[in-house]
Amino acid sequence: MELTATQPIDPSAVASAERSLLSPPSERRMRQLLEVLCDPTRLKIVRALRDNELAASDLARVLGRSRSATSQHLRVLREAEVVQPARAGNVVRYRIASDLNAEILEDIGRAFDKLDPSAAG
């Protein structure tokens, strides 16, 4: 007997798998976060801001990048709601946003630490 696309082999497993899928809004948010991670510089920015608030010029120094390039990465991170700017006079400092996107990126960063034997200890 040949199965058609409408006859699952294991209906309960198919139903369970369908329930585990992300909703379209969650899928869009996940896609945006994964795009943020496609550039290692953005993950470095998240890590640099984990315990610090830094101006774009200071981040550029930490990363060894130009201020312009760093600002472009910060723009992407702001749009993804991973970092938030805080103005103090004429200086804008960036910090990790206190939301789920930032938490996910930090968790991913910690997972990457486990892959790097030189980061242990």
SEMARZA-332626 format. One record per residue: z, x, y of N, C-alpha, C in turn; residue number from 0; residue in one letter. Coordinates in steps of 0.2 Angstrom, whole numbers. Atoms other than C-alpha are relative to their C-alpha. Last residue first. Layout:
+-------+-------+-------+-------+-------+-------+-------+-------+-------+-----+---------+
|    nw |    nu |    nv |   caw |   cau |   cav |    cw |    cu |    cv | num | residuo |
+-------+-------+-------+-------+-------+-------+-------+-------+-------+-----+---------+
|     Z |     X |     Y |     Z |     X |     Y |     Z |     X |     Y | NUM |       A |
...
+-------+-------+-------+-------+-------+-------+-------+-------+-------+-----+---------+
//
This chain:
+-------+-------+-------+-------+-------+-------+-------+-------+-------+-----+---------+
|    nw |    nu |    nv |   caw |   cau |   cav |    cw |    cu |    cv | num | residuo |
+-------+-------+-------+-------+-------+-------+-------+-------+-------+-----+---------+
|    -5 |    -5 |    -2 |   165 |   198 |   142 |     1 |     1 |     7 | 120 |       G |
|    -6 |     1 |     4 |   148 |   191 |   137 |     6 |     5 |     3 | 119 |       A |
|    -5 |     4 |    -4 |   135 |   192 |   150 |     6 |    -1 |    -3 | 118 |       A |
|    -3 |    -5 |    -5 |   126 |   207 |   142 |     5 |    -4 |     4 | 117 |       S |
|    -6 |    -4 |     2 |   124 |   196 |   126 |     3 |     4 |     5 | 116 |       P |
|     0 |    -7 |    -3 |   113 |   184 |   136 |     6 |     4 |    -3 | 115 |       D |
|     5 |    -3 |     3 |   110 |   168 |   125 |    -1 |     7 |     3 | 114 |       L |
|    -1 |    -1 |     7 |   127 |   161 |   129 |    -6 |     4 |    -4 | 113 |       K |
|    -4 |    -6 |     1 |   124 |   164 |   147 |     2 |     1 |    -7 | 112 |       D |
|     4 |    -6 |    -1 |   109 |   152 |   146 |     5 |     6 |    -1 | 111 |       F |
|     3 |     0 |     6 |   121 |   138 |   140 |    -4 |     7 |     0 | 110 |       A |
|    -5 |    -2 |     5 |   132 |   141 |   155 |    -3 |     1 |    -7 | 109 |       R |
|    -1 |    -7 |    -1 |   116 |   139 |   166 |     5 |     3 |    -4 | 108 |       G |
|     5 |    -4 |     3 |   112 |   123 |   157 |     1 |     8 |     2 | 107 |       I |
|    -1 |     0 |     7 |   129 |   116 |   161 |    -6 |     4 |    -3 | 106 |       D |
|    -5 |    -5 |     2 |   127 |   121 |   179 |     1 |     1 |    -7 | 105 |       E |
|     3 |    -6 |    -1 |   110 |   112 |   180 |     5 |     6 |    -1 | 104 |       L |
|     5 |    -2 |     6 |   117 |    97 |   172 |    -2 |     7 |     1 | 103 |       I |
|    -4 |    -1 |     6 |   132 |    97 |   184 |    -4 |     2 |    -6 | 102 |       E |
|    -3 |    -7 |    -1 |   120 |    99 |   199 |     4 |     1 |    -6 | 101 |       A |
|     5 |    -5 |     0 |   110 |    84 |   194 |     3 |     7 |     0 | 100 |       N |
|     2 |    -2 |     7 |   126 |    74 |   190 |    -6 |     5 |    -1 |  99 |       L |
|     3 |     6 |     4 |   133 |    74 |   207 |    -3 |     3 |    -7 |  98 |       D |
|    -5 |     2 |     5 |   144 |    85 |   218 |    -3 |    -6 |    -3 |  97 |       S |
|    -2 |     7 |    -1 |   130 |    94 |   227 |     5 |    -2 |    -5 |  96 |       A |
|     2 |     4 |     5 |   131 |   113 |   226 |     2 |    -7 |     1 |  95 |       I |
|    -5 |     0 |     6 |   133 |   121 |   242 |    -3 |    -5 |    -5 |  94 |       R |
|     1 |     4 |     6 |   122 |   127 |   256 |     5 |     0 |    -5 |  93 |       Y |
|    -2 |    -2 |     7 |   126 |   133 |   273 |    -1 |    -5 |    -5 |  92 |       R |
|     0 |     5 |     6 |   117 |   129 |   289 |     2 |     4 |    -6 |  91 |       V |
|     1 |    -3 |     7 |   122 |   140 |   304 |     0 |    -6 |    -5 |  90 |       V |
|     7 |    -1 |     1 |   119 |   134 |   322 |    -1 |     3 |    -7 |  89 |       N |
|     3 |    -3 |    -5 |   136 |   126 |   323 |    -7 |     1 |    -1 |  88 |       G |
|    -6 |    -2 |    -4 |   143 |   123 |   306 |    -3 |     4 |     6 |  87 |       A |
|     1 |    -4 |    -6 |   129 |   113 |   297 |     7 |     1 |     3 |  86 |       R |
|    -6 |     2 |    -5 |   132 |   108 |   279 |    -1 |     4 |     6 |  85 |       A |
|    -2 |    -5 |    -5 |   117 |   108 |   267 |     6 |    -3 |     4 |  84 |       P |
|    -1 |     3 |    -6 |   118 |   100 |   250 |     1 |     5 |     6 |  83 |       Q |
|    -4 |    -4 |    -5 |   111 |   107 |   234 |     1 |    -5 |     6 |  82 |       V |
|    -4 |    -5 |     3 |   105 |    98 |   218 |     5 |     4 |     5 |  81 |       V |
|    -7 |     2 |    -1 |    99 |    82 |   226 |     4 |     5 |    -4 |  80 |       E |
|    -2 |     2 |     6 |    81 |    85 |   219 |     8 |    -1 |     0 |  79 |       A |
|     4 |     6 |     2 |    74 |    85 |   236 |     3 |    -2 |    -7 |  78 |       E |
|    -2 |     5 |    -4 |    88 |    98 |   241 |    -3 |    -7 |    -2 |  77 |       R |
|    -7 |     2 |     2 |    84 |   109 |   227 |     3 |    -5 |     4 |  76 |       L |
|     1 |     3 |     7 |    65 |   109 |   231 |     7 |    -2 |    -2 |  75 |       V |
|     3 |     6 |    -2 |    70 |   113 |   250 |    -1 |    -4 |    -7 |  74 |       R |
|    -5 |     4 |    -2 |    81 |   127 |   244 |    -2 |    -7 |     1 |  73 |       L |
|    -4 |     2 |     6 |    67 |   135 |   234 |     6 |    -5 |     2 |  72 |       H |
|     5 |     5 |     4 |    56 |   134 |   250 |     4 |    -2 |    -6 |  71 |       Q |
|    -1 |     6 |    -3 |    71 |   142 |   260 |    -5 |    -5 |    -3 |  70 |       S |
|    -6 |     3 |     2 |    72 |   156 |   248 |     1 |    -7 |     3 |  69 |       T |
|     0 |     2 |     7 |    54 |   160 |   250 |     6 |    -3 |    -2 |  68 |       A |
|     4 |     6 |     0 |    56 |   160 |   269 |    -1 |    -2 |    -7 |  67 |       S |
|    -3 |     7 |    -3 |    71 |   170 |   269 |    -4 |    -6 |    -1 |  66 |       R |
|     0 |     1 |    -7 |    63 |   184 |   258 |     3 |    -7 |     2 |  65 |       S |
|     6 |     4 |    -2 |    69 |   187 |   241 |     0 |     0 |     8 |  64 |       R |
|     5 |    -5 |    -1 |    82 |   200 |   234 |    -7 |    -3 |     2 |  63 |       G |
|     6 |     1 |     5 |    92 |   185 |   227 |    -5 |     6 |     1 |  62 |       L |
|    -3 |     0 |     7 |   109 |   190 |   235 |    -6 |     0 |    -5 |  61 |       V |
|    -3 |    -7 |     1 |   100 |   194 |   252 |     2 |     1 |    -8 |  60 |       R |
|     6 |    -4 |     1 |    90 |   178 |   251 |     2 |     7 |    -1 |  59 |       A |
|     3 |     1 |     7 |   106 |   168 |   248 |    -6 |     5 |    -1 |  58 |       L |
|    -4 |    -3 |     4 |   113 |   176 |   264 |    -2 |    -1 |    -8 |  57 |       D |
|     1 |    -7 |    -1 |    98 |   171 |   274 |     5 |     4 |    -5 |  56 |       S |
|     6 |    -2 |     3 |    99 |   154 |   267 |    -1 |     7 |     1 |  55 |       A |
|     6 |     1 |    -4 |   117 |   152 |   272 |    -6 |     2 |    -4 |  54 |       A |
|     3 |    -6 |    -3 |   130 |   152 |   258 |    -6 |    -3 |     4 |  53 |       L |
|     4 |     3 |    -4 |   144 |   141 |   251 |    -4 |     5 |     4 |  52 |       E |
|     1 |    -2 |    -7 |   151 |   149 |   236 |    -4 |    -5 |     4 |  51 |       N |
|    -7 |    -1 |    -3 |   158 |   146 |   219 |     0 |     2 |     7 |  50 |       D |
|    -5 |     3 |     4 |   143 |   138 |   210 |     7 |     1 |     3 |  49 |       R |
|    -3 |     5 |    -4 |   131 |   143 |   225 |     6 |    -3 |    -4 |  48 |       L |
|    -3 |    -3 |    -6 |   125 |   159 |   217 |     4 |    -5 |     4 |  47 |       A |
|    -6 |    -4 |     3 |   123 |   150 |   200 |     3 |     3 |     6 |  46 |       R |
|    -5 |     4 |     3 |   112 |   136 |   208 |     6 |     4 |    -2 |  45 |       V |
|    -3 |     3 |    -6 |   102 |   149 |   218 |     6 |    -4 |    -2 |  44 |       I |
|    -4 |    -5 |    -3 |    99 |   159 |   202 |     4 |    -3 |     6 |  43 |       K |
|    -6 |    -1 |     5 |    93 |   143 |   193 |     5 |     5 |     3 |  42 |       L |
|    -4 |     6 |    -2 |    81 |   140 |   208 |     6 |     0 |    -4 |  41 |       R |
|    -3 |    -1 |    -6 |    75 |   158 |   206 |     4 |    -6 |     2 |  40 |       T |
|    -6 |    -3 |     1 |    71 |   155 |   188 |     4 |     2 |     6 |  39 |       P |
|     0 |    -6 |    -4 |    57 |   143 |   192 |     7 |     3 |    -1 |  38 |       D |
|     6 |    -4 |     2 |    54 |   130 |   179 |    -1 |     6 |     4 |  37 |       C |
|    -2 |    -6 |     4 |    72 |   124 |   182 |    -6 |     4 |    -2 |  36 |       L |
|    -5 |    -4 |    -4 |    68 |   112 |   196 |     1 |     7 |    -4 |  35 |       V |
|     4 |    -4 |    -5 |    54 |   105 |   186 |     3 |     5 |     4 |  34 |       E |
|     3 |    -5 |     4 |    67 |   101 |   172 |    -5 |     4 |     5 |  33 |       L |
|    -4 |    -6 |     2 |    77 |    92 |   185 |    -3 |     6 |    -4 |  32 |       L |
|    -1 |    -3 |    -6 |    62 |    81 |   191 |     5 |     6 |    -1 |  31 |       Q |
|     6 |    -4 |    -2 |    58 |    77 |   174 |     0 |     4 |     6 |  30 |       R |
|     0 |    -5 |     5 |    76 |    71 |   170 |    -6 |     5 |     1 |  29 |       M |
|    -5 |    -4 |    -3 |    76 |    60 |   186 |     0 |     7 |    -5 |  28 |       R |
|     3 |    -3 |    -6 |    59 |    52 |   180 |     5 |     6 |     3 |  27 |       R |
|     5 |    -4 |     2 |    66 |    49 |   163 |    -3 |     4 |     6 |  26 |       E |
|    -4 |    -6 |     3 |    82 |    42 |   170 |    -5 |     5 |    -2 |  25 |       S |
|    -3 |    -4 |    -5 |    71 |    30 |   180 |     4 |     6 |    -2 |  24 |       P |
|     5 |    -3 |    -4 |    60 |    25 |   165 |     3 |     4 |     6 |  23 |       P |
|     4 |     5 |    -4 |    75 |    22 |   154 |    -5 |     4 |     4 |  22 |       S |
|    -2 |     1 |    -7 |    79 |    36 |   142 |    -4 |    -5 |     3 |  21 |       L |
|     5 |    -3 |    -5 |    76 |    35 |   123 |     3 |    -2 |     7 |  20 |       L |
|    -2 |    -7 |    -3 |    91 |    33 |   112 |    -4 |     3 |     5 |  19 |       S |
|    -6 |     1 |    -4 |    89 |    14 |   109 |     2 |     7 |     3 |  18 |       R |
|     2 |     3 |    -6 |    71 |    18 |   102 |     6 |    -1 |     5 |  17 |       E |
|     4 |    -4 |    -4 |    78 |    30 |    90 |    -2 |    -3 |     6 |  16 |       A |
|    -5 |    -5 |    -2 |    91 |    18 |    83 |    -3 |     5 |     5 |  15 |       S |
|    -3 |     3 |    -5 |    77 |     5 |    81 |     6 |     4 |     4 |  14 |       A |
|     5 |     1 |    -6 |    66 |    17 |    72 |     4 |    -4 |     6 |  13 |       V |
|     0 |    -6 |    -3 |    81 |    22 |    61 |    -5 |     0 |     6 |  12 |       A |
|    -7 |    -1 |    -3 |    85 |     4 |    57 |    -1 |     7 |     4 |  11 |       S |
|     0 |     4 |    -6 |    66 |     0 |    53 |     7 |     1 |     4 |  10 |       P |
|    -7 |     1 |     0 |    64 |    14 |    41 |     2 |    -4 |     7 |   9 |       D |
|    -3 |    -2 |     7 |    46 |    15 |    35 |     7 |    -2 |     0 |   8 |       I |
|    -3 |    -7 |     1 |    40 |     6 |    51 |     3 |     1 |    -7 |   7 |       P |
|    -4 |     0 |     6 |    27 |    -8 |    49 |     4 |     7 |     0 |   6 |       Q |
|    -5 |     5 |    -2 |    18 |   -11 |    66 |     5 |     0 |    -6 |   5 |       T |
|    -4 |    -2 |    -6 |     8 |     5 |    65 |     6 |    -5 |     1 |   4 |       A |
|     3 |     1 |    -6 |     1 |    -1 |    48 |     5 |     3 |     5 |   3 |       T |
|    -4 |     2 |    -5 |     7 |     6 |    31 |    -4 |    -1 |     7 |   2 |       L |
|     0 |    -4 |    -6 |    -5 |     7 |    17 |     4 |    -3 |     5 |   1 |       E |
|     0 |     4 |    -6 |     0 |     0 |     0 |     0 |     4 |     6 |   0 |       M |
+-------+-------+-------+-------+-------+-------+-------+-------+-------+-----+---------+
//
